[in-house]
Amino acid sequence: MKQNYKFNYLLSIGKWQCLAIFLLLFSFNVLAQSSKTITGKVTDETNQPVPGVTVRIKGSTAGTSTNTDGIYSIQAKSDDVLVYSMLGGVSKEIIIGTQTNINVTIMPDNQTLKDVVVIGYGTANKKDLTGAITSINAEEFNQGVLVNPAQLLQGKVAGLNVTKSGDPNAKPSTILRGPSTLREGAAQEPFYVIDGVPGASIDLLAPSDIENIDILKDASSTAIYGSRAANGVIIVTTKRSKNGQARLSYNGYAAVEKVSKKYDMLSAPELRQYLADNKQALNAIDDDGSDTNWQSLLERTGYSQNHNISYGGSGQSSDYGASVNYLDNKGILKNTSLKRTIVRGYLNQKFFNDRLKLGLTITNSNSKSSDIYQSQALPNMLFYLPTVSPFNADGTYKENYNRTGSGTRNPLSIVDNNNIDNLNNKTLINGMAQVNIIDGLKFTASVSSQRDQNNYSTYLNSQSGLARGVNGQAQKIDVLNKSQVLEGYFNYDRTFGKHSLKLLGGYSWQEDRTNDGFGVTTQNFSNDNLGYNNLFLSNPTLLSQIAFNNAPISTLRLISYYGRVQYNYNEKYLFQASLRNDGSSAFGRNNRWGLFPAVSAGWRIIGEDFMQAVPVFSDLKLRAGYGVSGNSLGFDAFSSLLIYGTLSGSNKFLNNGNISNAIGPVRNENPDLKWESTATTNIGLDFGLFKDRITGSVDFYVKQTSDLIYDRYEVSTTQYFLPTITANVGKIKNTGIEFSLNAVAVKTDNFRWTTSPNIAHNKNVVETLSDDFYKISAIQTAQLGGKGQSGNFSQLIQPGYALGTFNLWNYAGKNAAGVSTYINAAGQTIATQPLTTDAKIAGDAQPKLIYGWANSFSYKNWDLNFLVRGVLGNKILNATAASLNNPADAKLQNIPRFTLGESFNDINAYLISDRFLESGSYLRLDNATVGYTIKPKTPSIKAIRLYVTANNLFVITNYTGIDPEINIGGLTPGIDNNNYYPKTRTFSFGVSASF
């Protein structure tokens, strides 16, 4: 009994102990499961508060966000995990445990932002790309006095050749992967897309407002834009506020520009001595004892300034922003300048639990440019005799209109007495609506309207040598161009297991209305006080003295249907295909529609198991693609139609006593005219080494353009009204290889060096210009003129040769009398001017290599960046040197110093020949910037960066002209012919501040 009693007692005691232990454990569990208040502060890498950071409980919908001071408060349990996230930041997860105050630092997710590429109607990660696409971010842009965003890319993109003179009003020439058309202007330029708006003007943007630029090179990438993408597509994304970010920033600089090189012309004493040594003398009227340096009179130090203020903010359901940019760029030639103000604003708002997003963006660019008659002023600046002063005793400009030769007009008078002003106002309004229909499926609709108003005005006053005896001549041209674009497309993204699928389908409608305006020229004003204002005050004596601008108004429409599929299996096997069907009113009724397909694939080799045995590789991807894109840029609405207009040489006639315009056919009809088509095959390899310390890509491409459009094919006048017609016939082929590399060469706690070289080779060849119906053996181009050479051509387009091939007389040195000799077509050496049939092919203007090498150094708060770029293997025709080299005419025009070595008896020295065909290769230290960043310990100022930039510090070249960076666009690339605006060297001081 005792034992049983003891056992029962112990058992009862055990029950109570177990109950107590259970209750204790239960109380702890209840305590653990009860909520508590967690507070804290979120800051960035500079210890500044970050508003709008999402703080949520992992696995739950419960959450909050930080206020403007970065403070948050949330109810959570001890075993919960808090997730801190924001767009553009690296997410963090923290287990609460016993903590009640948790402070977090959010670091920027720079890698994620850099890995997103805009591909047209969507985005993609770099690792998933199957086409040739290069992305340049804002921190990689060139700095300095930049008047066009294309200059941001100079030397940065393999295969992209951007050339720009010192003229503030001249647009850069941009050629991607070689020329592929026989047309000029927009037909040779890449197609621009700005924030999803196709065809938007790049001049609408200030460089400081651009976040990144994606360059789509091959047709597998560009074909989604169909008939306008043959020359590549440049997609520009502007800066937007990041989620939870409130920002205010200022960027500005002041700059000084100077002429980097001048022609070494003779001074007046040197010219007099040269003539005396050769028993010659100037006419009394051409020598008043002066010693005038005309280059110094026309050139000046250019001062520029640029200011950009932007602000914005973003919350959970809306984001907004605005910016103002002001540029004042005074050119280094007197009376040349550009003033521009750009205002931009945007607002995006989400509704219905973020199912609907509405957006509106408005951009306005207002610019005023002043220019001179460069084709007159620049040659006369060199040719005009230095032995006369600019002015007569009464203050009028000294002229000798009876003098013959090349320098017959007072260059200072050309600049001072002839004004060219252009007012340009561009406005782009873009509205967007995006609907998330179901998870993964969204519909985007956008409508945009762009207005381009140009007011071109000139006045040649009563002292002008370009409009003698007319008492002032004025011209006004006022033209409005409008473009409207409507887009609607569906995006469907879905991931299931190892499969990832992205689908795109859309519709586009565009209407361009151009030349809506008028232009008139009139003369004979009572005084010069009003210039080109109030043309009704002119007093023309004849009706022929009033001329109207011949630019017919036109409307062009484009309708498109497009689709794309992207497939990714197991992050290793990639596939993309697209198809676009375009219809354009510019082409013949038999060929208004065209299909532009593309297909590409990629293999992420790095994802294969066998790559684990090669740890040196952190990324390796092989890609290949083929596609067809078109070129319909640069066409007016009447390209294929029979057009009536005013015939050349017979403007007016008497019709029943009334003066009427003479009208007749000016263009033949071609119902079969269609767009040029460019088929591109591209094979590429992307790689990463040593955990992406070194990354790069290699691309090989073959780009063949067929159905080339040329407007001078000869036809029979028994079948057509006119002897020529515009038709599709020829083919051009570009073959090339590109290599780009980005390496973090040195990386320590305080020092970092990143180097990024790129190099590209392209071979351009015209394959054919004829077919069974249209026959043509060659096209002569580059009619440069000059003394006794007005009918000569210096280049030709011929099958088997590149665009820009030179066809020149063959220089054979000087004979015993010091006279230049040439080899004629029969192989004989002659000392007289050759015939046009004596010309021979002598190289071309296409560079064999284009390269750039960017370097970036940072040490603590200091940074240094510089860019070296250049070209190799191209030729430049220095027609300027040829025309200046005229010793026998030294009594009529000035000569350069190198002519002192010529015989005065050399009557052929000035003839354009291969003697003046020079190497255009160069290496330029194009951009160097030193900066220092201040990070004040105050919440209101994030960072202030002070920097000094120098542009065009030096150039290494054998070219004897002013600068080897000659325009490579158009049908006559690589020619320096008297009208090249001097290149400048620029020094600027700037400030960038973010708040």
Number of C-alpha atoms within 10 A of each C-alpha: 6 7 8 9 10 11 12 12 12 12 12 12 12 12 12 12 12 12 12 12 12 12 12 12 12 12 12 12 11 11 12 15 14 12 15 15 12 18 15 15 19 25 19 16 10 15 14 18 21 22 24 28 29 20 22 22 21 16 10 9 8 12 17 17 23 21 17 15 15 21 19 22 19 20 16 21 22 18 13 18 19 23 18 25 20 23 18 17 20 16 17 16 15 14 16 17 12 11 12 17 13 16 12 16 19 22 16 16 14 11 11 14 14 14 13 15 24 23 21 22 20 11 11 15 14 18 18 25 23 27 28 26 21 18 21 19 14 16 9 16 20 27 22 25 25 16 25 19 22 21 23 20 18 25 26 29 25 27 25 23 25 22 18 21 19 19 23 25 20 12 16 20 20 24 21 24 26 28 29 29 27 19 18 15 12 16 22 26 24 24 26 21 21 19 17 20 24 21 18 21 17 16 16 22 23 26 22 22 20 18 16 20 25 20 27 27 27 34 34 30 31 32 34 28 26 29 29 28 30 35 30 27 29 27 25 25 18 17 18 21 18 18 22 26 19 20 17 18 18 19 18 19 21 19 20 20 24 20 20 17 13 15 14 13 21 21 21 20 13 15 26 19 14 19 17 12 11 12 8 15 17 16 11 8 11 21 17 12 13 16 17 17 21 23 19 11 14 18 18 17 15 20 19 21 19 23 19 22 20 21 19 21 20 22 18 14 14 19 22 20 21 21 22 21 23 20 22 22 27 24 28 25 28 19 20 22 23 21 21 20 20 22 21 22 18 19 19 18 18 18 12 9 8 14 14 17 19 18 18 18 19 18 20 21 22 18 20 18 21 21 22 22 15 19 13 19 24 23 22 24 26 27 27 24 31 28 22 21 21 20 14 11 8 7 8 11 20 18 20 12 11 7 16 12 16 20 20 21 24 27 29 20 20 24 23 17 20 25 21 19 21 20 17 19 20 21 21 22 19 22 18 18 18 20 19 17 13 9 10 12 16 18 18 19 18 20 19 22 20 23 18 19 20 19 17 18 22 22 25 26 27 22 20 23 21 17 16 14 12 18 20 25 28 23 23 22 17 19 19 19 19 19 20 19 22 19 21 19 19 20 20 18 14 13 13 8 7 10 13 16 16 19 18 20 19 19 17 19 17 20 18 19 18 20 18 16 17 16 17 16 19 25 26 20 23 13 13 17 9 12 20 26 14 9 18 8 15 19 16 16 10 7 10 10 15 15 14 14 14 12 13 13 16 14 18 17 17 18 17 21 20 22 19 20 17 22 19 20 16 12 18 17 19 22 21 24 22 24 22 25 19 22 20 23 20 23 24 20 16 11 16 18 19 19 19 25 23 26 24 24 23 24 22 21 17 21 17 11 9 9 15 12 8 10 12 13 18 19 22 20 22 20 23 22 25 24 25 30 33 27 27 21 23 14 16 19 19 18 22 24 18 15 13 13 15 15 14 10 7 10 14 16 13 10 10 7 7 9 11 12 15 17 15 13 15 16 22 21 21 19 17 14 23 27 27 24 27 29 24 25 21 25 22 21 20 21 20 21 16 12 12 16 15 20 21 20 20 20 21 19 23 20 25 22 26 22 19 23 22 16 15 13 19 14 17 11 10 8 8 15 17 16 15 17 20 19 23 22 22 23 24 26 22 20 18 20 21 22 20 23 19 20 18 17 13 12 13 8 7 10 14 16 18 18 19 20 22 23 24 25 21 23 18 25 24 22 18 21 24 17 11 6 9 15 13 16 10 13 13 14 18 17 14 18 16 19 12 10 14 10 10 20 20 27 30 23 24 20 19 12 20 24 27 29 25 33 24 26 27 23 19 17 14 17 13 6 11 17 19 25 23 25 19 21 16 7 10 9 17 16 19 12 17 20 11 17 11 17 23 19 16 16 21 24 26 26 23 16 21 23 26 24 20 22 19 18 19 18 14 11 13 17 19 18 21 21 24 22 22 26 24 17 16 19 26 27 30 27 24 22 22 21 21 25 24 28 26 21 17 23 20 21 24 27 28 19 17 13 18 15 8 18 18 22 15 20 18 22 25 23 23 28 25 23 19 20 23 18 19 27 22 19 17 20 19 24 22 23 21 17 19 18 17 15 15 12 12 10 12 12 16 20 17 19 18 16 19 20 23 23 23 19 15 14 17 12 16 12 19 14 20 20 21 29 21 20 20 25 22 21 21 21 22 27 25 21 18 24 14 21 21 22 22 23 18 22 21 22 19 20 18 18 19 18 14
